[in-house]
């Protein structure tokens, strides 16, 4: 919700600006007080970047001037809901971080790259957006300066949410205007050239009659001095009242700053938690990196062992087909020579006790008792009880009787 409204009456047309004074109090207070003091009256929009922004608020018109009501640049203010999402956004033009003064700019389109870089404090609303877009069509030189810059004629504050604002009075200059000098200076009588006139004696008498006495001149010169002293006293009294008002305004501002500094304690706690989370994340990352390095070292060592073993085989001589055939022929001749010798390793056979027993079983001899019994697969080796024998006999009789019936 906007709380505050200002109308800039320009040569292009009016610009209706609504302000977010609850979200951004310092920037809105600065802008409204400068508007009430007539600071922007007669200033120009000295910079126009087509389809991007329009900048103004510099009384010098060079883009390097301007000052805030606080006597020094004030800090940036950001809010999560205030973003450069569309055209008509009014923001502070700063020389750097926390360097905001009187200059401001209005966007001609979305500019998300400026989020959390410049302080947003208002927006252009209603049909006045068309007047803003008319500035986009103005001719500009190579330095982004319009050839016919639009001028802010006057500023009208429709809604001032800050009731305690007291506009500053412009300091009176010590230089006295020409009219005041003319009033203070006594009239000097002009000297005439008497030689050119025929009635010289009469004119001398008239001059003597018009000359005022010395006492009268002294009184005339004393009176303006008294007036000057009284005016200086009034100026001193006005300066004292201005100083007292400024001190009261500073006290109010200090109170507001303290009130706005209270939520910073919550921010510091959240920042501490963020720092702790970041430190834990860094420790986990460092541990993972160490583990990865150790795994890489182990893999590198294993590869080095494999490479050493591989080099043994790689260093071997490569044989041609003729050499391989000669080696194979020599091996075959050796085998033939070894077979002829009965004591050679080729004719040797390995024998075990289990193999000897198997050979004996293959040649079965009934006279030899091996301690083994031969079982008949048709007979059941288990003993049959007497009751079971009777049952089987009765079954046989029934079966025979049934056959006789048939």
LUMGUMI-173116 format. One record per atom (N, C-alpha, C): x, y, z. Coordinates in steps of 0.02 Angstrom, whole numbers, plus 50000, padded with zeros to 5 digits. Atoms other than C-alpha are relative to their C-alpha. Layout:
<rs>
XYZ
...
</rs>
This chain:
<rs>
500424994050000
500005000050000
500445006250000
499634993850003
500625017349953
499735004950052
500184994949951
500635031150085
500385006449982
499694993850022
501015047850003
499915000849925
500094998750071
500725056249836
500265007049983
499694993950024
501645069749738
499875000649925
500104998850072
501315077649567
500565004649976
499484995950032
502775084049460
499705003149938
500264996450058
502135097349340
500585001849954
499444999250045
503345096449192
499755003149934
500164997350066
503415103949017
499704994749955
500305005550039
502925086848948
499304998450025
500645001649969
501445085149066
500094997950072
499935002049930
501065080249247
500204992750008
499805006849982
501825064749327
499744998750071
500295001949935
500785057149470
500434994550031
499545004749967
501975048449591
499704998150068
500215002749935
501375037349734
500614997250036
499415001649960
502605033849876
499874994350048
500025005449950
502995018849988
500385002550062
499664996949943
503395028850146
500074995350059
499945004849943
503095014250268
500584995249988
499465004750015
504315002650179
500685003549994
499374996450012
505615015950134
499925007150030
500164993549969
505425030350260
500525005449987
499484994950007
507105039250241
499985003249931
500004997450068
507045040850052
499375004149986
500634996350010
505205046450053
500015006650037
499954993849962
505525059350190
500455005049964
499544995750037
506985066250091
499665003049939
500314997850062
505975067349929
499445005050015
500574995649985
504415075250009
500245006750027
499764993749972
505385088250108
500325004349946
499714996150055
506375093449953
499465002949955
500564997550040
504725095049859
499665005950034
500314994549963
503985105949996
500435006250001
499544994350000
505525117049996
500085003149932
499924997450068
505395119649807
500694998749971
499325001550021
507085111549781
500024997949926
500015002650069
506575103349616
499695005049950
500314995150046
505705118849544
500525002849952
499544997350050
506545123849381
500554995349980
499485004850019
507665108449372
499794996249937
500125003650063
507825097749215
500134992650009
499815007050006
507895079349170
500614999849955
499374999250037
509725079549119
500234993749964
499765006350030
509875061149066
499404995949979
500525004450026
508765050148956
500334994249964
499765006250033
509255032148912
499384996749970
500615002350034
507995026148783
499824992950021
500295006549979
506885011648838
500314997550065
499695002349938
507825011449005
499815004550059
500154995749942
507685026749120
500035007449980
499984992650005
507445045749139
500245002550068
499694998049937
508525054449271
499965007650008
500034992949984
508325071449357
500125001150074
499924998449929
508345080249525
500645003550018
499374996549988
510025089249504
499895007449987
500114992850012
509885108149529
500525003049953
499494997550046
511515110749431
499874997849929
500145002550067
510875100449284
500574996349968
499415003550027
512575092049263
500004992650015
500005007049980
512185075449348
500494998550056
499515001149946
513525077949483
499815003850063
500184996049942
512595089549604
499424997050039
500565002249959
511205088349731
500224997750069
499855002249932
511135084849917
499354998050035
500595002349963
509955076650042
499845004950056
500204995749944
509015084750186
500394998550063
499645002049940
510115075450310
500695003150005
499344996949999
511665085550265
500554995649975
499515004950025
512555069950202
499614994549964
500355005550035
512155055050089
499724995050050
500325004749955
510935043050171
500044992949971
499895007050017
510965024050169
499454997349955
500495003450043
510095012450046
499484996550043
500555003649967
508425004750094
499694995249948
500275005150045
507814988450016
499424996450033
500585003949976
506184978850032
499884994349951
500075006050042
505804961349968
499455000749947
500564999350048
504184966849881
500115005549949
499884994450046
504914982249794
500554997949951
499545002250052
505734977349629
499895004049936
500044996650064
506094984649457
499684995249949
500355005050041
504784973349376
499635003149941
500374996850054
503924986249262
500215007349995
499824993050012
504035004049195
499655004450052
500294995149954
503675019449301
500254999550071
499735000649932
504695014249454
500465005950014
499594994249980
505455029449545
500504997750052
499465002449956
507135026349629
500525005450009
499464995349986
508605035649705
500594998649953
499405000650040
510075039049589
500605001550045
499454999349952
511655036349692
500664999649964
499325000350026
513525038449664
500354993550020
499715006249975
513845021649749
499564997350055
500385003149946
513295011149895
499925005050057
500164995449946
512425021650031
500215007249985
499814993350021
512745037649931
499415003449965
500614997150028
510965044149901
499945007350018
500104992849989
510585062749881
499315002249977
500634997350025
509255072649789
499804997249932
500155002350067
509385064549617
499584993650002
500435005950006
508105051549561
499934998449926
500135002150070
507665041749404
499364996049998
500625003750012
506095033849330
500134995249943
499875005150050
506175017549233
499505000449943
500425000350059
505495016049056
499844992849980
500135007150012
505404996949066
500274996050058
499735004249946
505844982149178
500765000150001
499274999949991
507624982549248
500194995750060
499855004349942
507914967249361
500725000450023
499304999649979
509804970349361
500125005450052
499934994749950
509514985649474
499714998150068
500285002149935
508654975649613
500554999650052
499544999949944
509514978149781
500655003849984
499444995550014
510674991049703
499795007350010
500274993249990
509575006749704
499364999650041
500574999849954
508255011849831
499375002149962
500654998450031
506465011249762
499565003350052
500434996749951
505285023649844
499325002249971
500644997950028
503835026749723
499894997249930
500175002250067
502965023549557
499555005349967
500434995550039
502125033749418
499364996349984
500655003450008
500265029749406
499555003949954
500524996850039
498745033449300
500215001649929
499864998050069
498735041849131
500645004049992
499364996450004
500325051449175
500564995749974
499495004450030
501295036049116
500115001849926
499924998150070
500955042048938
500455006149993
499544994250000
501825058548979
500724997850011
499335002749989
503305048549043
500274996949936
499785003250061
503365038548881
500165005149945
499834994850049
503395054848781
500735002250007
499294998349991
505105058348858
500464995149963
499595005150034
505745042248779
500125001749927
499944998450071
505485049648605
500415006349988
499604994050009
506555065248636
500694998449972
499345000950029
508185067548541
500545000650053
499475000349950
509775063648638
500675000149964
499324999950030
511625067048604
500384993850021
499595005849984
513065054848626
500104998850073
499925000749927
513155058048814
499354998850036
500675001549972
511325053048841
499675006250030
500304993849977
510875071348868
499505002549948
500504997850049
509255077548786
500175006949973
499874993550031
509425091848663
499515005350026
500494995649969
507815099648731
499744996550063
500195003749939
507735093248911
499345002450029
500624997949966
506035093048997
500155003050068
499894996149939
505885104949145
499444998650050
500505000549946
505005102649314
499805007150019
500234993249985
503965118549329
499895000950074
500144999649928
503335115349505
499804993050024
500175006549969
502955101149626
499435001250049
500584999549957
501305098449715
499964993750044
500045005549952
501235087549873
499264999150019
500705001249986
499475080149882
499904996350067
500085003949937
499755068250029
500694999450033
499385000149962
501135070850157
499904995650062
500095004449941
501225055950279
500425002150060
499554997849946
502595064650381
499765006950024
500284993849974
501695077850485
500535004350035
499494996349963
503285082950578
500515003449955
499524996850045
504185089250423
499935007650004
499984992750000
504695107550437
500475002249944
499564998050056
505335114850272
500535004950024
499454995649983
507015123250287
499935006749962
500014993550032
507125141950251
500675001149965
499394998750038
508365147450120
500415005350037
499594995049965
509845156850200
500035006549962
499994993450032
509795175650166
500715001849982
499334998150024
511275181850063
500215006650031
499734993949969
512405195250138
500035005849950
499964994750051
512465204749974
499345003949998
500594995650003
511265219449969
499845001349928
500214998750069
510255222049812
500155007149980
499844993450027
510545236949700
499495005250021
500514995349980
508885244749746
500105002550071
499884998149931
509295244549931
500595004850005
499424995650000
510985252549894
499805007049978
500214993550024
510155266249795
499605003950053
500404996749948
508935269649938
500445002550057
499574998049944
510315270250069
500475005749982
499524994950019
511505281449969
499655006849996
500304993250006
511145300649987
500055002749930
500004997050066
510735310549832
500545005449996
499474994950010
512255320449771
499785004949947
500204994850047
511955336949685
500515000549944
499554999750057
512675338049511
500315006949992
499644993650012
513975351749470
499905002149928
500124997450067
513565362449320
500595004149977
499474996050030
514795370549201
499745007149991
500274993250000
514455388949237
500275004249943
499714996050053
515575395549100
499584999949937
500415000650060
514335389348967
499355003850007
500644996649990
512855398749044
500115007550010
499944992749995
512505417449041
499855002550070
500194997849934
511695418949213
500384996250054
499575003749955
513155413049317
499875001850072
500084997849930
512845423849473
499374997150031
500635002549974
511035418249492
500044992550016
499955007349990
511465399649474
500434998450061
499605001249940
512815401149608
499595000850063
500434998949942
511515408049729
499524994150010
500465005649995
510305394149688
500354993850028
499625005749975
511655381049721
500105000650076
499894999049929
512025388749890
499354998850040
500635001049965
510175388249938
499834992650005
500175007150001
510015369549892
500484995750041
499525004049962
511585363849987
499754999250071
500225001149932
511025355650151
500565001250049
499474999049950
511975359550312
500324993450019
499625006049982
513265347550381
499644995950052
500345003649948
512225343250532
499454995549972
500545003950030
510775337250425
500284993949964
499695005750034
511925326350320
500224994750051
499775004849949
512645318450477
499414996150028
500605003549976
510885314350540
499754994949949
500235004650052
510425306850372
500444993849997
499555005750004
511955295850375
499954995550062
500075004249939
511635290050554
499394995649999
500625003849999
509865284250525
500054993249966
499955006750031
510235270350398
500444995250040
499585004449959
511595263750515
499584996750053
500435002949949
510305261350652
499554994749970
500435004950033
509165252650529
500384993649986
499605005950015
510565241150477
500124995950063
499895003649938
510915236850657
499374996150021
500625003449982
509095232850688
499874994149954
500105005650047
509015222150531
500474994350016
499535005349982
510575212750584
499764996350062
500275003249940
509785209450754
499434995349983
500555004350021
508235202750670
500264993649965
499705005850034
509305191450559
500294995250051
499725004449949
510225184950712
499464996150036
500565003549967
508565181150797
499714994549955
500265005050047
507945172150640
500484994049995
499515005450002
509575162250631
499954995650062
500065003949938
509375157150814
499384995549998
500615004150005
507585151350781
500114994249951
499855005350049
508185141650627
500434994650033
499565004949967
509555133350731
499614995750049
500405003949952
508305128350866
499544995149964
500435004550039
507115121250735
500404994249971
499585005450028
508525111550654
500194994950053
499835004749945
509045104350822
499404995650017
500595004149986
507245098850854
499904994849945
500085004850056
507165090750681
500514994550006
499485005149992
508825081850713
499824995150055
500205004549945
508165075150879
499464995249976
500535004450026
506605068550792
500304994849953
499695004850047
507675060650656
500404994750037
499625004949960
508815052650786
499544994850031
500495004749972
507275045150870
499774995149947
500225004450054
506665038450703
500544995049981
499445004550017
508385031450664
500064994550052
499975005149948
508395022650833
499454994949992
500565004650010
506675015550799
500134995349942
499865004250058
507255009250632
500614995650010
499425004249985
508855002350707
499814993950041
500205005749959
507874990650822
499954993549961
500035006450036
507464977650689
500674997449976
499345002450020
509324977050647
500264994550047
499795005349954
509574966550805
499774993249976
500265006350027
508464953150729
500414997949939
499605001650059
509444954450568
500684997350020
499345002549979
511084952050661
499954992850023
500085006949980
510414936150741
499934995449940
500075004050061
509874929550572
500664999549963
499355000350032
511564934350504
500474995250035
499595004849963
512404924450643
499834992949979
500205006750021
511374909150597
500244998549930
499765001050069
511814911550415
500744998550000
499275001149997
513664912650459
500154993050026
499895006849974
513554896650562
499854994849947
500165004750054
512684887750418
500544999949947
499484999650051
513994894050297
500644996550024
499405003449973
515404888050412
499934992549998
500125007250003
514614870750426
500054997349928
499975002150071
514404869750238
500724999849976
499294999950020
516234874750215
500374994050028
499675005949970
516804861150337
499834993649963
500205005950037
515784847950247
500334999649931
499684999850066
516464853450080
500744998350005
499285001549992
518254852950146
500114992550014
499945007149987
517984835250214
499924996049936
500115003650063
517284829350048
500605000849953
499424998950042
518754837149957
500584995650023
499465004249975
519984828150071
499894992749982
500155006950019
519104811550043
500124998749926
499885000850072
519134814249856
500744999849984
499275000050012
520984818449861
500314993450021
499735006449978
521344802749962
499834994449951
500205005150049
520354791949839
500425000749936
499604999050060
521284799949695
500724997650009
499325002349986
522964796549778
500044992449998
500005007349999
522504778249809
499944997349929
500085002250069
521924776249629
500635001249960
499384998550035
523514784549567
500544995050018
499505005049980
524594772749670
499874993349968
500165006450033
523654757549603
500185000249926
499824999450071
523874763949427
500754999649989
499275000050006
525724766749457
500274992850005
499785007049994
525914748449514
499854996149936
500185003450062
524984742149361
500455002249942
499574997650054
526024753049247
500704997050005
499345003149992
527634746249323
500004992849975
500045006950024
527064728349293
499914999749924
500124999950072
526494732749119
500645001549962
499384998250034
528174740349076
500464993949991
499595006150008
528984723449105
499834996449935
500225003550060
527944715848967
500075004249938
499944995550059
528034730948856
500715000049975
499304999850020
529944730448857
500224993749962
499815006150035
529944712848784
500085001249925
499874999350071
530564710448609
499414997449960
500525002150046
529314709148469
500304995549946
499745004950048
529584693648361
499615000349934
500325000450066
529234691748177
499704993049992
500325006450013
528244677248101
500514994449989
499475005150012
529814668148044
500324997850065
499695001849937
530584669048217
499534995850043
500495003849961
528984662648298
499954992849974
500035006850029
528894647848178
500624996050018
499385003549981
530724643348215
499984997850073
500055001749929
530404643948403
499524994250010
500495005449994
528864632648383
500294993349976
499695006150026
529844619948279
500514997250049
499515002449951
531224619148409
499664996950060
500375002949944
529934615948546
499724993149982
500275006650022
529154601548446
500554994849999
499435004850002
530854593248420
500204997950070
499845001649931
531184594248607
499514994950028
500505004749975
529544585248643
500134992949973
499865006750029
529984570948524
500604996850033
499405002849968
531684568748602
499854997850072
500185001649932
530934568348777
499574993750003
500425006050000
529664554748731
500414993749991
499585005950011
531034543048676
500334997850064
499695001849936
531824543548849
499464998050049
500535002049953
530754533248974
500045003750066
499924996549936
531444542949122
499875007549995
500104992850010
530994559749050
499355002350036
500584997149965
529704570949127
499364999349958
500595000850042
528544568548979
499654993450014
500285006749989
528314549949015
499814998850073
500155000949930
528114552149201
499255000950012
500714999849982
526364548949276
499935000450075
500144999249929
525684554149443
499494994950021
500465005049974
524794540749550
499835001650072
500244998849932
523754542149709
499654993850026
500325005749969
522994529649834
499274999449980
500715000250020
521214534149788
499924997149930
500035002750068
521564530049607
500094992450001
499885007249995
522204512749656
499374996450025
500625003049974
520604509149757
499464999749945
500505000050054
519514513749609
500144994549950
499835005350047
520444501749498
499814993150029
500195006349969
520144487649623
499264998949996
500725000650004
518254490949625
499774998449930
500185001450070
518214490449438
500064992549985
499925007350008
518864472249443
499704996750061
500365002749942
517524464649561
500174992650009
499855006949981
518004448749654
499554998350059
500465001549945
516614440649762
500344996950061
499665003249944
517884431549870
500315005250048
499674994949958
518604447749935
499455003650040
500474996449957
517674455250085
500245007350008
499834992749994
517724474150068
499605003450054
500424996949949
516454476650208
499425003849970
500554996550034
515144482250081
499434995249988
500595004150011
513354475250065
499655002349937
500364998650062
512404473849902
499265000050016
500714999149985
510614480049917
499604998949936
500455001150056
509164474249808
499515005849998
500444994250007
508164488949742
499274998150006
500705002049998
506534478549735
499784998550072
500175001749931
506584473249918
500105006050045
499954994749950
506284484850063
500424997450057
499565002549947
507704482750188
499715000850071
500274998849933
506614488650331
499574994050022
500425005649976
505744475150443
499275002050000
500724998750005
503834473850415
499664997350062
500335002549940
502734472450573
499474994849983
500465005650011
501514457550599
499315002549980
500674997250017
499924468150591
499975001949927
500004997950070
500444474950424
499974993949954
500035006250040
500704456950361
499284997549994
500705002350002
498884452450408
499595004349954
500394995550043
498184467250323
500144998749927
499835001550070
499074463150165
499684993549978
500315006450017
498434444950170
499255000849988
500724998850009
496634450750192
499875003649934
500094996450064
496824462550046
500054995349941
499935004850055
497394448449936
499384995649993
500605004250003
495884437649984
499425004049970
500534995950028
494674451549945
500085000749925
499874999250072
495494454149779
499824993749962
500165006450035
495314435449733
499254999049998
500735000749999
493474435349787
499665004349948
500274995450050
493094450049678
500104997349930
499865002750067
493884441549530
499534994149986
500445005850010
492844425749556
499305002449983
500664997350015
491224436049556
499965002049926
500024997950069
491644443349390
500034994149954
</rs>
